[in-house]
Amino acid sequence: MENTYYDPKDLKKFPKISEWSEELGAKFFDYYGKVFEEGALSAREKSLIALAVAHVVKCPYCIDAYTQDGLQRGITKEEMMEAVHAGAAIESGATLVHGVQMMKKYDKLSM
């Protein structure tokens, strides 16, 4: 296994974030648990959304966790990749739409 900055074993240590701030850690994990309960969206749908968002925010731990979670929920590799592309399209669009700001500033400054 090659050395990386992100150690996959650290994901299992995630619950330890509560050690330095028990109250906030507990509140986060309560919230996190509630978010991923069945609701208007199924746990499967939420897992797929989480996988796409994990790619957009570039969290290797989340990518690992929600790839595994998705597999356990029967999400196919095609569904996973389509979700990643949906996230990438939104991220790209958000970058490009900021070009409008640049265009307005350019026009204003070049007058």
Z-matrix of the N, CA and C atoms (Angstrom, degrees):
N
C 1 1.454
C 2 1.521 1 108.75
N 3 1.307 2 115.87 1 132.58
C 4 1.457 3 119.26 2 179.84
C 5 1.526 4 110.61 3 -79.23
N 6 1.309 5 115.30 4 153.83
C 7 1.461 6 120.16 5 177.99
C 8 1.514 7 109.55 6 -78.67
N 9 1.315 8 115.40 7 136.65
C 10 1.461 9 121.26 8 176.54
C 11 1.516 10 108.22 9 -133.09
N 12 1.300 11 115.43 10 160.81
C 13 1.457 12 120.55 11 177.01
C 14 1.524 13 110.17 12 -62.66
N 15 1.328 14 116.07 13 -41.89
C 16 1.456 15 121.68 14 178.47
C 17 1.516 16 108.92 15 -89.92
N 18 1.307 17 116.28 16 119.67
C 19 1.461 18 121.17 17 178.54
C 20 1.527 19 108.17 18 -92.37
N 21 1.326 20 118.05 19 115.57
C 22 1.465 21 120.44 20 -179.01
C 23 1.533 22 113.22 21 -54.09
N 24 1.327 23 116.74 22 -28.03
C 25 1.465 24 119.68 23 179.26
C 26 1.527 25 112.13 24 -66.59
N 27 1.341 26 117.20 25 -20.52
C 28 1.458 27 120.27 26 -179.28
C 29 1.524 28 112.53 27 -65.97
N 30 1.326 29 117.58 28 -25.35
C 31 1.457 30 120.51 29 179.72
C 32 1.524 31 110.80 30 -57.15
N 33 1.320 32 116.73 31 -38.38
C 34 1.470 33 120.48 32 179.78
C 35 1.529 34 111.69 33 -68.06
N 36 1.321 35 117.06 34 -17.66
C 37 1.464 36 121.52 35 -179.99
C 38 1.526 37 112.15 36 -89.52
N 39 1.321 38 117.55 37 -1.11
C 40 1.458 39 121.74 38 -176.21
C 41 1.534 40 113.23 39 -51.10
N 42 1.334 41 119.23 40 -43.61
C 43 1.477 42 118.45 41 179.79
C 44 1.534 43 114.17 42 -58.16
N 45 1.311 44 117.17 43 -18.52
C 46 1.462 45 120.25 44 -179.46
C 47 1.530 46 113.31 45 -69.62
N 48 1.326 47 117.70 46 -10.80
C 49 1.466 48 118.06 47 178.98
C 50 1.519 49 111.06 48 -61.62
N 51 1.313 50 116.45 49 -21.22
C 52 1.465 51 120.50 50 178.74
C 53 1.528 52 112.67 51 -73.39
N 54 1.309 53 117.74 52 -18.49
C 55 1.461 54 120.52 53 -176.19
C 56 1.526 55 112.46 54 -61.68
N 57 1.296 56 118.16 55 -34.56
C 58 1.459 57 120.74 56 -176.52
C 59 1.522 58 112.43 57 -93.89
N 60 1.317 59 116.17 58 -8.44
C 61 1.462 60 121.32 59 176.68
C 62 1.530 61 107.34 60 -158.15
N 63 1.318 62 115.14 61 81.36
C 64 1.466 63 120.02 62 -173.72
C 65 1.521 64 112.75 63 -58.60
N 66 1.321 65 117.33 64 -45.48
C 67 1.462 66 120.58 65 -176.58
C 68 1.532 67 111.30 66 -62.91
N 69 1.329 68 116.60 67 -49.87
C 70 1.468 69 119.20 68 -179.08
C 71 1.521 70 111.32 69 -68.33
N 72 1.328 71 117.30 70 -38.15
C 73 1.457 72 120.24 71 177.25
C 74 1.514 73 111.40 72 -61.20
N 75 1.320 74 116.44 73 -44.57
C 76 1.468 75 120.56 74 179.11
C 77 1.524 76 110.84 75 -63.00
N 78 1.319 77 116.18 76 -42.64
C 79 1.468 78 119.64 77 179.25
C 80 1.527 79 110.97 78 -63.10
N 81 1.332 80 115.99 79 -41.66
C 82 1.467 81 118.85 80 178.47
C 83 1.526 82 110.51 81 -61.65
N 84 1.330 83 117.09 82 -49.67
C 85 1.467 84 119.46 83 -176.37
C 86 1.529 85 111.64 84 -66.99
N 87 1.339 86 118.48 85 -32.35
C 88 1.468 87 120.47 86 173.76
C 89 1.526 88 109.97 87 -62.94
N 90 1.337 89 115.40 88 -47.52
C 91 1.462 90 121.20 89 179.41
C 92 1.534 91 110.46 90 -61.18
N 93 1.309 92 115.86 91 -49.15
C 94 1.463 93 121.62 92 -178.72
C 95 1.529 94 110.42 93 -56.82
N 96 1.315 95 115.62 94 -45.44
C 97 1.462 96 119.95 95 179.06
C 98 1.516 97 112.47 96 -62.35
N 99 1.324 98 117.05 97 -42.23
C 100 1.468 99 121.50 98 178.68
C 101 1.522 100 111.61 99 -63.32
N 102 1.333 101 115.62 100 -42.32
C 103 1.468 102 120.17 101 -178.79
C 104 1.524 103 110.98 102 -57.76
N 105 1.327 104 117.20 103 -39.91
C 106 1.457 105 120.40 104 -173.93
C 107 1.524 106 114.36 105 -92.63
N 108 1.344 107 116.91 106 8.23
C 109 1.459 108 119.84 107 172.50
C 110 1.522 109 109.50 108 -72.93
N 111 1.330 110 115.63 109 158.06
C 112 1.470 111 120.19 110 174.22
C 113 1.525 112 108.31 111 -59.86
N 114 1.293 113 116.53 112 139.38
C 115 1.462 114 121.69 113 178.34
C 116 1.509 115 107.95 114 -157.34
N 117 1.324 116 116.44 115 -137.51
C 118 1.465 117 119.89 116 175.56
C 119 1.525 118 109.89 117 -61.96
N 120 1.330 119 115.80 118 -30.56
C 121 1.469 120 121.86 119 173.33
C 122 1.520 121 108.50 120 -105.78
N 123 1.318 122 115.69 121 145.51
C 124 1.463 123 119.85 122 177.03
C 125 1.528 124 109.95 123 -75.36
N 126 1.310 125 115.92 124 160.89
C 127 1.462 126 120.16 125 176.31
C 128 1.531 127 110.15 126 -60.40
N 129 1.315 128 117.13 127 -33.10
C 130 1.474 129 121.71 128 177.37
C 131 1.528 130 110.33 129 -64.13
N 132 1.326 131 117.32 130 -46.66
C 133 1.458 132 121.08 131 179.05
C 134 1.525 133 111.22 132 -62.83
N 135 1.320 134 116.00 133 -41.63
C 136 1.465 135 120.24 134 179.54
C 137 1.523 136 110.94 135 -64.90
N 138 1.319 137 116.83 136 -35.88
C 139 1.464 138 120.51 137 177.76
C 140 1.523 139 110.76 138 -64.45
N 141 1.309 140 116.80 139 -40.57
C 142 1.461 141 121.68 140 179.03
C 143 1.526 142 110.64 141 -67.07
N 144 1.319 143 116.96 142 -41.28
C 145 1.471 144 120.58 143 176.05
C 146 1.525 145 109.45 144 -62.27
N 147 1.328 146 116.50 145 -45.70
C 148 1.470 147 120.85 146 -179.61
C 149 1.524 148 110.99 147 -60.06
N 150 1.320 149 117.14 148 -38.36
C 151 1.468 150 120.55 149 178.63
C 152 1.525 151 110.82 150 -64.08
N 153 1.326 152 117.02 151 -43.72
C 154 1.464 153 120.18 152 178.78
C 155 1.519 154 110.70 153 -64.01
N 156 1.327 155 117.02 154 -45.60
C 157 1.464 156 120.71 155 179.77
C 158 1.525 157 110.39 156 -63.76
N 159 1.327 158 117.44 157 -38.27
C 160 1.467 159 121.27 158 178.32
C 161 1.525 160 110.91 159 -56.32
N 162 1.318 161 116.21 160 -38.12
C 163 1.460 162 119.81 161 178.03
C 164 1.526 163 111.40 162 -71.45
N 165 1.313 164 116.78 163 -40.40
C 166 1.465 165 120.34 164 -179.28
C 167 1.527 166 110.85 165 -64.55
N 168 1.335 167 116.97 166 -41.16
C 169 1.465 168 119.36 167 179.99
C 170 1.529 169 111.73 168 -87.61
N 171 1.334 170 115.38 169 -2.10
C 172 1.464 171 123.11 170 174.00
C 173 1.527 172 112.89 171 59.33
N 174 1.337 173 115.36 172 50.42
C 175 1.465 174 121.48 173 178.48
C 176 1.525 175 109.72 174 -103.36
N 177 1.339 176 117.66 175 104.01
C 178 1.462 177 119.49 176 -177.91
C 179 1.531 178 112.72 177 -62.02
N 180 1.323 179 116.90 178 -32.17
C 181 1.458 180 119.48 179 178.84
C 182 1.527 181 110.28 180 -65.74
N 183 1.327 182 116.34 181 -44.33
C 184 1.460 183 121.30 182 179.74
C 185 1.528 184 111.16 183 -67.09
N 186 1.320 185 116.31 184 -37.78
C 187 1.470 186 119.93 185 177.70
C 188 1.517 187 109.28 186 -60.75
N 189 1.331 188 116.86 187 -47.37
C 190 1.470 189 120.02 188 177.80
C 191 1.523 190 110.92 189 -60.64
N 192 1.329 191 116.26 190 -48.22
C 193 1.465 192 120.66 191 -175.62
C 194 1.525 193 111.81 192 -63.05
N 195 1.329 194 117.23 193 -44.65
C 196 1.463 195 118.80 194 -175.38
C 197 1.529 196 113.33 195 -85.16
N 198 1.321 197 117.64 196 -15.78
C 199 1.468 198 118.87 197 167.95
C 200 1.524 199 108.24 198 -69.28
N 201 1.323 200 116.56 199 -46.31
C 202 1.466 201 120.75 200 178.54
C 203 1.527 202 110.77 201 -63.82
N 204 1.324 203 116.83 202 -45.76
C 205 1.461 204 120.86 203 179.41
C 206 1.527 205 110.35 204 -60.50
N 207 1.328 206 115.90 205 -43.30
C 208 1.460 207 119.80 206 179.34
C 209 1.518 208 112.48 207 -61.73
N 210 1.312 209 116.21 208 -43.00
C 211 1.470 210 119.74 209 177.37
C 212 1.521 211 110.66 210 -59.32
N 213 1.324 212 116.14 211 -42.85
C 214 1.469 213 120.40 212 179.91
C 215 1.520 214 111.60 213 -66.19
N 216 1.321 215 117.28 214 -23.87
C 217 1.464 216 121.14 215 -179.44
C 218 1.533 217 111.80 216 -97.13
N 219 1.324 218 116.48 217 6.68
C 220 1.457 219 119.80 218 176.59
C 221 1.513 220 115.29 219 81.27
N 222 1.317 221 117.00 220 17.28
C 223 1.468 222 119.89 221 177.51
C 224 1.523 223 107.84 222 -76.04
N 225 1.317 224 116.11 223 130.62
C 226 1.464 225 120.33 224 -177.06
C 227 1.527 226 111.05 225 -81.67
N 228 1.322 227 115.25 226 162.83
C 229 1.465 228 119.22 227 177.82
C 230 1.522 229 111.22 228 -63.31
N 231 1.332 230 116.75 229 -32.25
C 232 1.459 231 120.44 230 178.20
C 233 1.535 232 110.72 231 -67.48
N 234 1.325 233 116.80 232 -41.10
C 235 1.468 234 120.08 233 177.36
C 236 1.523 235 110.56 234 -65.09
N 237 1.332 236 116.03 235 -41.40
C 238 1.465 237 120.07 236 178.90
C 239 1.523 238 110.85 237 -60.67
N 240 1.326 239 116.72 238 -47.20
C 241 1.460 240 120.06 239 -177.64
C 242 1.522 241 111.26 240 -66.89
N 243 1.331 242 116.73 241 -37.48
C 244 1.462 243 119.48 242 177.74
C 245 1.534 244 110.44 243 -63.59
N 246 1.322 245 116.80 244 -39.57
C 247 1.469 246 121.10 245 177.43
C 248 1.526 247 110.39 246 -64.24
N 249 1.332 248 116.98 247 -41.45
C 250 1.467 249 120.60 248 178.16
C 251 1.528 250 110.05 249 -62.05
N 252 1.326 251 117.03 250 -41.86
C 253 1.470 252 120.13 251 177.87
C 254 1.523 253 111.64 252 -65.44
N 255 1.325 254 117.55 253 -37.29
C 256 1.472 255 120.00 254 177.20
C 257 1.525 256 109.46 255 -62.18
N 258 1.329 257 116.90 256 -44.71
C 259 1.461 258 120.35 257 177.31
C 260 1.518 259 111.86 258 -62.12
N 261 1.335 260 116.47 259 -42.38
C 262 1.466 261 121.02 260 179.92
C 263 1.531 262 111.23 261 -64.05
N 264 1.322 263 116.35 262 -38.56
C 265 1.466 264 119.79 263 179.33
C 266 1.521 265 111.02 264 -64.74
N 267 1.329 266 116.80 265 -41.87
C 268 1.465 267 120.17 266 178.55
C 269 1.524 268 110.19 267 -65.85
N 270 1.329 269 116.28 268 -43.57
C 271 1.466 270 119.89 269 179.40
C 272 1.530 271 110.59 270 -62.59
N 273 1.325 272 117.13 271 -43.64
C 274 1.465 273 120.78 272 178.41
C 275 1.523 274 111.47 273 -63.91
N 276 1.324 275 115.58 274 -43.42
C 277 1.461 276 119.37 275 178.83
C 278 1.520 277 111.81 276 -62.13
N 279 1.333 278 116.12 277 -39.53
C 280 1.463 279 119.84 278 179.15
C 281 1.529 280 110.65 279 -63.96
N 282 1.310 281 116.69 280 -37.48
C 283 1.466 282 120.51 281 176.65
C 284 1.520 283 110.19 282 -66.30
N 285 1.318 284 116.40 283 -48.16
C 286 1.465 285 120.61 284 -176.42
C 287 1.523 286 112.95 285 -67.20
N 288 1.327 287 117.91 286 -37.56
C 289 1.459 288 119.17 287 -178.90
C 290 1.530 289 110.55 288 -64.45
N 291 1.317 290 117.34 289 -25.30
C 292 1.462 291 119.72 290 175.09
C 293 1.535 292 110.98 291 -68.91
N 294 1.321 293 117.23 292 -14.90
C 295 1.456 294 121.15 293 173.53
C 296 1.519 295 111.90 294 -60.98
N 297 1.334 296 116.56 295 -27.79
C 298 1.459 297 120.67 296 176.64
C 299 1.526 298 109.42 297 -61.86
N 300 1.318 299 116.83 298 -40.65
C 301 1.465 300 121.18 299 177.45
C 302 1.527 301 110.02 300 -60.12
N 303 1.317 302 116.21 301 -45.68
C 304 1.462 303 121.08 302 178.84
C 305 1.522 304 110.70 303 -61.88
N 306 1.336 305 117.03 304 -42.86
C 307 1.458 306 121.12 305 -179.29
C 308 1.527 307 110.88 306 -63.26
N 309 1.340 308 116.92 307 -42.78
C 310 1.470 309 120.12 308 178.30
C 311 1.527 310 110.85 309 -63.96
N 312 1.313 311 117.41 310 -43.27
C 313 1.462 312 121.45 311 -179.13
C 314 1.526 313 110.02 312 -64.98
N 315 1.329 314 116.75 313 -43.14
C 316 1.452 315 121.30 314 178.16
C 317 1.533 316 110.52 315 -58.89
N 318 1.345 317 115.43 316 -49.73
C 319 1.471 318 119.39 317 -179.82
C 320 1.532 319 111.40 318 -58.91
N 321 1.314 320 116.68 319 -42.33
C 322 1.466 321 121.59 320 -178.97
C 323 1.539 322 110.73 321 -64.54
N 324 1.323 323 115.82 322 -44.49
C 325 1.463 324 119.93 323 -176.90
C 326 1.523 325 113.35 324 -74.66
N 327 1.332 326 117.47 325 -25.65
C 328 1.461 327 119.51 326 -177.61
C 329 1.517 328 113.88 327 -89.98
N 330 1.288 329 118.03 328 0.45
C 331 1.469 330 120.51 329 -179.36
C 332 1.488 331 111.27 330 -70.83
